[in-house]
Amino acid sequence: MTLAVCWSEQFAIHDSGRAGLYLPVGGLIEDDVHVDSTARITRTRNLLRTSGIDDTATILEPRKARVEEILRVHSEEHVQRMQEVSNAGGGDAGGGYTPMDEHSYDLALLSAGSALTALEAVASGENTAHALLRRSGHHAWRESGYGFCVFNNCAIVARAAREDFRLERVAVVDIDAHHGNGTEAIFYDDPTVLTVSLHQDRSFPVETGGVDRVGEGDGEGTNVNVNIPAGGGDPAYLEAFDRIVVPVLLEYRPQLVIVACGVDASLFDPMARLGVTATGFAGMAARLLDVATEVADGRLVSVQEGGYSPVYSPLCWLAFIETIGGLEVHADPFEDFIAEQPTCRELAPWHAQANEATRKHLAPYWASL
Ligand SMILES: [Zn+2]
């Protein structure tokens, strides 16, 4: 069992600026560092180092993505505009709250390239790989950036897996607390890429992510949305995996599992209300690794997405990465506090009902449900 981690010190240089939570608010309220901060990434890198991952994993310096690799997913106009905004010293990538600085275009190319480096590592013999990066990708539409995301890293990896490595079927499983709207839209009519997103019910974007969005045309059935009501915690997530996500993946039989690895479903995250613990993320990782082992020769590529608690997100990523690397998972230092939280222990009836409703809705498309 081998693991690669892709990391460049350049990911520490992007400045998202200052904000009141995430919107620039001038006046009336004292601002703070933007939630999409450097610290959430550098602290994760440092935790991986101090936890001993560097002793067993291959640490890879990522390459930049080539523009033609980005153009498999995004329009030429979007790529050009991102370059222009960066060259002008900064601005917005799309949607009004996706800040860019003068480094953002190069950094977005490096992010996509880091995800591609992880794919190349897995294609050339590593079992699993995690791309520790910023800018995130899963909200980015074909035509624009959105929700802190510039280029859709997971979609770019999925296209490369299909076109460069000739895989017939790949799956993107998005565990970020928010809907993977960009990835869904890009592959909505494409049956060769299964897109699965678990996210907080009616969170962000509010208008997307419904269970009735199952794909269209040849892709009808190959888009799966699992809405978790707030407060679901580990029990709701792991039940959704066991009853919906894992059966669907085993039936689809992807030759590569790509994970949009956001950890903003965590108990301490300011951007969602889901209550998942580091142990819960390890549980999801173990299930995804089992699926990859059973149907994809163990090939799993994990790509960093959201996760905004500078203290707790690194612990969640560590647990996820240790698990996909087949390593012993460090104990969560918040274990005693977590043991007192009901959402972490028991599946509430309304969460079980929500999962059951999702399973029933998807059953016409999947014999295993
Ligand atoms: Zn998110």
Residues whose N, C-alpha, C, O or C-beta is under 5 A from the ligand:
A	BS01	ZN	D176 A177 H178 G262 D264 G306
